[in-house]
């Protein structure tokens, strides 16, 4: 946390902060930067091996973001920044599970300058968990963000089977809110994506089966860059859980809304370390809301969390497990086999009856 910083702000607990980690992939270094200075931002950056970030903390804490983070005499080969821009609360009066942009009950909570407490799972400094207090009196909640990088070693035990690579990370976002007045309360989140290139991003979905926590058929969502040079993407299943054990009895789905490209940042709101990383940020954005129609979701437990994987490649959905494929084939083959056997039996009986009645009765 706040590596190389000796300023008082860096040593004071419960303050906005920067977390840094890296990992080597061949001749390159993959850097992870988490920042709660102004907008909550998670960046993954690729450079040649031997380069690390030079962070000007005095400039950062004075909100002079331009050029406050550099990588010496080199420039990044590729990068992707995810901004958790705001939390939206709305009263779903008709219990549709849908966030209507014209809903007059929507309240925005900008995820800026959140005080950060950090813990490490299993004493592993590469697996940070950030606790961010939501002090607004009508939420009184906690936003917990787990960054798992690189994630391959724990994907089976911690995360749904989302494809990970050495150039990607897992992101777990949990929300707990204790103070709201309407039994129809629901929440949504707004995300911004910034990447190199000006081609923009696209949102796509595909059918997928097999999940060790919630078996079923899913529409897996992916946001991917359109640049042929700067590859990046996010991948997630639209499953939302009510408890960290992710049981099938305590989950529902989310609504994913259209992605917009070439978004203009609002200077009074949109500030953060991404300004240091991109000279001319190309911004895309989308929203997700938690829950579906008539599930009475959030108010059952006051808790929900979702999971993403993101990285500097076009991430693909996992292949279907062999036993799942076998089960599907058997589920199709057995009824067909039964039908064939039944057809043969019926035809045999008909033929037997015809043969029996085709002979004349022999008189004594």
C-alpha positions as CSV (number, residue, x, y, z in Angstrom):
1,X,0.0,0.0,0.0
2,X,1.4,3.4,-1.0
3,X,4.8,2.0,-2.0
4,X,7.7,4.4,-1.6
5,X,5.6,7.1,0.1
6,X,6.8,8.9,3.3
7,X,4.1,11.6,3.4
8,X,1.9,11.7,6.5
9,X,-1.2,11.0,4.3
10,X,0.3,7.7,3.3
11,X,0.8,6.6,6.9
12,X,-2.6,7.7,8.3
13,X,-5.1,4.8,8.4
14,X,-8.6,5.0,6.8
15,X,-7.5,7.3,4.0
16,X,-7.7,7.1,0.2
17,X,-4.7,5.1,-0.9
18,X,-2.9,3.4,-3.8
19,X,-2.0,-0.3,-3.9
20,X,0.6,-1.7,-6.3
21,X,1.5,-5.2,-7.4
22,X,3.2,-6.8,-10.4
23,X,3.8,-10.0,-12.2
24,X,6.2,-11.1,-14.9
25,X,5.0,-12.6,-18.2
26,X,7.8,-13.5,-20.5
27,X,9.8,-10.4,-21.3
28,X,7.1,-8.1,-19.9
29,X,5.9,-6.9,-16.6
30,X,2.2,-6.7,-15.8
31,X,1.4,-4.0,-13.2
32,X,-1.8,-3.6,-11.1
33,X,-2.7,-0.3,-9.6
34,X,-5.7,0.2,-7.3
35,X,-6.5,3.7,-6.2
36,X,-9.3,5.3,-4.1
37,X,-8.0,8.8,-4.7
38,X,-11.0,10.5,-6.2
39,X,-12.7,7.9,-8.4
40,X,-12.2,4.3,-7.5
41,X,-9.9,3.0,-10.2
42,X,-8.3,-0.4,-11.0
43,X,-5.7,-0.3,-13.7
44,X,-3.7,-3.2,-15.3
45,X,-0.7,-2.0,-17.3
46,X,1.9,-3.9,-19.5
47,X,5.5,-2.7,-19.9
48,X,8.8,-4.3,-20.8
49,X,10.5,-6.0,-17.9
50,X,12.7,-3.8,-15.8
51,X,10.3,-0.9,-15.5
52,X,8.2,0.1,-12.6
53,X,5.9,3.1,-11.7
54,X,7.3,6.3,-10.5
55,X,4.6,7.8,-8.3
56,X,4.6,11.5,-7.3
57,X,2.5,11.3,-4.1
58,X,2.7,15.0,-3.5
59,X,1.0,15.7,-6.8
60,X,-1.5,12.9,-6.3
61,X,-2.6,14.1,-2.9
62,X,-2.9,17.6,-4.3
63,X,-5.1,16.3,-7.1
64,X,-2.5,17.2,-9.7
65,X,-2.9,13.9,-11.6
66,X,-1.4,14.8,-14.9
67,X,2.1,13.1,-15.2
68,X,2.0,12.1,-11.6
69,X,2.6,8.4,-12.5
70,X,5.2,7.4,-15.1
71,X,7.3,4.4,-16.1
72,X,10.6,6.1,-16.6
73,X,11.8,6.4,-20.1
74,X,9.3,4.0,-21.5
75,X,5.6,4.1,-22.3
76,X,3.1,1.3,-21.6
77,X,2.6,-1.4,-24.2
78,X,-1.0,-1.8,-23.3
79,X,-3.4,-0.9,-20.4
80,X,-6.9,-1.1,-19.2
81,X,-8.5,0.9,-16.4
82,X,-11.8,0.1,-14.8
83,X,-13.6,2.9,-12.9
84,X,-16.2,2.0,-10.3
85,X,-17.9,5.4,-10.9
86,X,-21.0,5.3,-8.8
87,X,-23.5,3.3,-6.9
88,X,-27.2,3.8,-7.7
89,X,-30.1,3.2,-5.4
90,X,-33.6,3.1,-6.6
91,X,-37.1,1.9,-5.4
92,X,-38.3,-0.8,-7.7
93,X,-42.0,-0.1,-7.0
94,X,-43.3,-2.5,-9.6
95,X,-40.7,-5.2,-8.7
96,X,-39.4,-5.4,-12.4
97,X,-35.8,-5.6,-11.5
98,X,-35.1,-3.0,-14.2
99,X,-33.4,0.3,-13.8
100,X,-35.4,3.0,-15.7
101,X,-33.2,6.0,-16.4
102,X,-36.3,8.2,-15.9
103,X,-37.0,6.8,-12.5
104,X,-37.3,9.8,-10.1
105,X,-36.3,7.7,-7.1
106,X,-32.7,7.1,-8.3
107,X,-30.1,8.3,-5.9
108,X,-26.4,8.4,-7.0
109,X,-23.5,7.8,-4.6
110,X,-20.2,8.8,-6.2
111,X,-17.5,6.4,-5.3
112,X,-14.9,9.2,-4.6
113,X,-12.2,9.5,-1.9
114,X,-13.4,6.5,0.0
115,X,-11.4,5.7,3.1
116,X,-9.6,2.4,2.6
117,X,-8.9,-0.4,5.1
118,X,-6.9,-3.3,3.6
119,X,-6.5,-6.9,4.7
120,X,-4.7,-9.8,3.0
121,X,-6.3,-13.2,2.6
122,X,-4.1,-16.0,4.0
123,X,-1.3,-13.5,4.6
124,X,-0.8,-13.3,0.8
125,X,0.1,-9.7,-0.1
126,X,-0.9,-10.4,-3.7
127,X,-4.5,-10.9,-2.6
128,X,-5.7,-7.6,-1.1
129,X,-9.2,-7.0,0.2
130,X,-10.3,-3.3,0.4
131,X,-13.1,-2.2,2.7
132,X,-14.6,1.1,1.7
133,X,-17.1,2.8,4.1
134,X,-20.2,4.2,2.6
135,X,-21.1,6.8,5.2
136,X,-24.2,8.3,3.6
137,X,-26.9,8.1,6.3
138,X,-29.4,6.5,4.0
139,X,-27.1,3.6,3.1
140,X,-24.7,3.2,6.1
141,X,-22.9,0.4,4.2
142,X,-19.6,-1.2,3.3
143,X,-18.2,-1.8,-0.2
144,X,-15.6,-4.6,-0.2
145,X,-13.3,-5.1,-3.2
146,X,-11.1,-8.1,-3.6
147,X,-8.4,-8.1,-6.3
148,X,-6.9,-11.5,-7.1
149,X,-3.9,-11.2,-9.3
150,X,-2.8,-13.4,-10.9
151,X,-5.9,-15.5,-10.4
152,X,-5.2,-18.9,-11.9
153,X,-4.1,-20.5,-8.6
154,X,-7.3,-19.8,-6.7
155,X,-10.0,-19.6,-9.4
156,X,-11.5,-23.0,-8.5
157,X,-11.7,-22.2,-4.8
158,X,-12.7,-18.5,-4.9
159,X,-14.3,-17.6,-8.1
160,X,-16.8,-19.0,-10.7
161,X,-15.1,-20.6,-13.7
162,X,-14.3,-17.4,-15.6
163,X,-11.3,-17.7,-17.9
164,X,-8.1,-16.2,-16.5
165,X,-4.7,-15.6,-18.0
166,X,-1.4,-14.2,-16.7
167,X,-2.4,-10.9,-18.1
168,X,-5.8,-10.7,-16.2
169,X,-7.1,-10.3,-12.7
170,X,-10.3,-11.4,-10.8
171,X,-12.4,-8.7,-9.2
172,X,-15.0,-9.4,-6.5
173,X,-17.3,-6.5,-5.5
174,X,-19.5,-7.0,-2.4
175,X,-22.1,-4.5,-1.1
176,X,-23.6,-4.5,2.3
177,X,-26.1,-1.8,3.2
178,X,-27.9,-1.5,6.5
179,X,-30.1,1.6,6.4
180,X,-32.8,2.0,3.8
181,X,-36.5,2.6,4.2
182,X,-38.2,1.0,1.2
183,X,-38.8,-2.8,0.9
184,X,-38.5,-2.3,-2.8
185,X,-34.9,-1.0,-2.6
186,X,-32.5,-2.2,-5.3
187,X,-29.0,-1.2,-6.3
188,X,-27.1,-0.8,-9.5
189,X,-23.5,0.2,-10.4
190,X,-22.0,2.3,-13.2
191,X,-18.7,1.4,-14.7
192,X,-16.3,3.3,-16.9
193,X,-13.6,1.6,-19.0
194,X,-10.6,3.4,-20.3
195,X,-8.1,1.8,-22.7
196,X,-5.5,2.7,-25.3
197,X,-6.7,3.3,-28.9
198,X,-9.7,5.1,-30.2
199,X,-11.7,2.3,-31.7
200,X,-13.9,1.8,-28.7
201,X,-15.4,-1.3,-27.2
202,X,-18.3,-3.6,-27.8
203,X,-20.6,-5.6,-25.5
204,X,-21.5,-9.1,-26.5
205,X,-23.1,-12.2,-24.9
206,X,-23.1,-15.9,-25.5
207,X,-24.7,-19.0,-24.0
208,X,-22.6,-20.9,-21.5
209,X,-23.2,-23.9,-19.3
210,X,-21.4,-25.3,-16.2
211,X,-20.7,-23.4,-13.0
212,X,-19.6,-25.2,-9.9
213,X,-21.7,-22.9,-7.7
214,X,-24.8,-22.3,-9.7
215,X,-25.2,-25.0,-12.4
216,X,-27.2,-23.9,-15.3
217,X,-27.2,-22.1,-18.6
218,X,-26.0,-18.5,-18.6
219,X,-25.6,-15.6,-20.9
220,X,-21.9,-14.8,-20.4
221,X,-21.2,-11.2,-21.0
222,X,-18.0,-9.7,-22.4
223,X,-16.8,-6.2,-23.1
224,X,-13.9,-6.2,-25.5
225,X,-11.7,-3.6,-27.2
226,X,-12.2,-3.1,-31.0
227,X,-8.5,-2.2,-31.4
228,X,-6.5,-4.7,-33.4
229,X,-3.4,-3.5,-31.4
230,X,-4.5,-2.8,-27.9
231,X,-6.3,-6.0,-26.8
232,X,-8.3,-5.9,-23.6
233,X,-11.6,-7.3,-22.2
234,X,-13.8,-8.0,-19.3
235,X,-15.8,-11.2,-18.8
236,X,-18.5,-12.1,-16.3
237,X,-21.5,-14.3,-15.6
238,X,-24.7,-12.4,-14.7
239,X,-25.1,-14.2,-11.4
240,X,-25.6,-12.2,-8.2
241,X,-25.2,-13.8,-4.8
242,X,-26.8,-13.1,-1.4
243,X,-24.0,-14.8,0.6
244,X,-20.4,-15.5,0.2
245,X,-20.9,-19.2,0.1
246,X,-22.6,-18.7,-3.3
247,X,-25.2,-21.3,-2.8
248,X,-27.7,-22.0,-5.5
249,X,-30.6,-21.1,-3.2
250,X,-29.2,-17.6,-2.6
251,X,-28.6,-16.2,-6.1
252,X,-30.4,-14.3,-8.8
253,X,-29.4,-12.7,-12.0
254,X,-28.5,-9.1,-13.0
255,X,-29.6,-6.8,-15.8
256,X,-26.9,-5.5,-18.1
257,X,-27.6,-2.3,-19.9
258,X,-26.3,-1.0,-23.3
259,X,-22.7,0.0,-23.5
260,X,-21.9,3.6,-24.6
261,X,-18.6,4.6,-26.4
262,X,-16.8,7.9,-26.6
263,X,-18.1,9.3,-23.3
264,X,-17.1,12.8,-22.3
265,X,-15.7,12.9,-18.8
266,X,-17.1,15.5,-16.4
267,X,-14.2,17.4,-14.8
268,X,-16.1,18.1,-11.6
269,X,-16.7,14.4,-11.0
270,X,-14.3,12.4,-13.1
271,X,-10.9,12.7,-11.5
272,X,-8.4,10.0,-10.6
273,X,-5.1,8.2,-11.5
274,X,-6.4,7.4,-15.0
275,X,-5.6,11.1,-15.9
276,X,-2.0,10.3,-15.1
277,X,-2.1,7.1,-17.3
278,X,-3.9,8.4,-20.4
279,X,-3.2,11.7,-22.3
280,X,-6.5,11.6,-24.1
281,X,-8.7,9.0,-22.3
282,X,-11.1,7.1,-24.6
283,X,-14.0,6.2,-22.3
284,X,-16.8,3.6,-22.5
285,X,-19.4,2.9,-19.9
286,X,-22.2,0.6,-18.9
287,X,-24.5,-0.2,-16.0
288,X,-25.6,-3.3,-14.2
289,X,-28.5,-3.7,-11.7
290,X,-28.7,-6.4,-9.2
291,X,-31.7,-8.8,-9.3
292,X,-34.6,-9.7,-11.6
293,X,-38.3,-9.3,-11.5
294,X,-40.2,-10.5,-8.4
295,X,-37.2,-12.0,-6.7
296,X,-37.4,-9.6,-3.7
297,X,-33.7,-9.8,-3.8
298,X,-31.6,-7.3,-1.9
299,X,-33.9,-6.8,1.0
300,X,-33.7,-10.5,1.9
301,X,-30.1,-10.2,3.2
302,X,-28.9,-6.6,2.8
303,X,-25.9,-8.1,0.9
304,X,-24.9,-8.9,-2.6
305,X,-21.8,-9.4,-4.6
306,X,-20.7,-9.9,-8.2
307,X,-17.5,-11.0,-9.9
308,X,-15.5,-10.0,-13.0
309,X,-12.3,-11.0,-14.7
310,X,-10.5,-8.4,-16.7
311,X,-7.2,-8.2,-18.6
312,X,-5.1,-7.4,-21.5
313,X,-6.3,-10.1,-23.8
314,X,-9.7,-11.1,-25.4
315,X,-10.8,-13.4,-22.6
316,X,-12.7,-16.5,-23.7
317,X,-15.3,-18.5,-21.9
318,X,-14.1,-21.7,-20.3
319,X,-14.6,-25.0,-22.1
320,X,-17.4,-27.2,-20.9
321,X,-16.2,-29.9,-18.5
322,X,-16.0,-33.4,-19.9
323,X,-18.5,-34.9,-17.4
324,X,-21.0,-32.1,-18.2
325,X,-20.6,-32.8,-21.9
326,X,-21.1,-36.5,-21.2
327,X,-24.2,-35.8,-19.1
328,X,-25.7,-33.7,-21.8
329,X,-25.0,-36.4,-24.4
330,X,-26.5,-39.1,-22.2
331,X,-29.6,-36.9,-21.4
332,X,-30.2,-36.7,-25.1
333,X,-29.2,-40.2,-26.0
334,X,-31.2,-42.1,-23.4
335,X,-34.6,-40.7,-24.5
336,X,-33.7,-41.3,-28.1
337,X,-32.7,-44.9,-27.3
338,X,-35.9,-45.5,-25.4
339,X,-37.9,-44.1,-28.3
340,X,-36.1,-46.4,-30.8
341,X,-36.7,-49.4,-28.6
342,X,-40.3,-48.6,-28.1
343,X,-40.7,-48.1,-31.9
344,X,-39.1,-51.5,-32.6
345,X,-41.3,-53.2,-30.0
346,X,-44.5,-51.6,-31.4
347,X,-43.6,-52.5,-35.0
348,X,-42.8,-56.1,-33.9
349,X,-46.1,-56.5,-32.2
350,X,-48.0,-55.2,-35.3
351,X,-46.1,-57.5,-37.5
352,X,-46.8,-60.4,-35.2
353,X,-50.5,-59.7,-35.2
354,X,-50.6,-59.4,-38.9
355,X,-48.8,-62.7,-39.4
356,X,-51.2,-64.4,-36.9
357,X,-54.4,-63.3,-38.6
358,X,-53.2,-63.8,-42.2
359,X,-53.7,-67.6,-42.0
360,X,-57.0,-69.3,-42.6
361,X,-58.5,-71.4,-39.8
362,X,-57.9,-75.1,-40.4
363,X,-61.0,-77.1,-39.9
364,X,-60.9,-80.7,-38.6
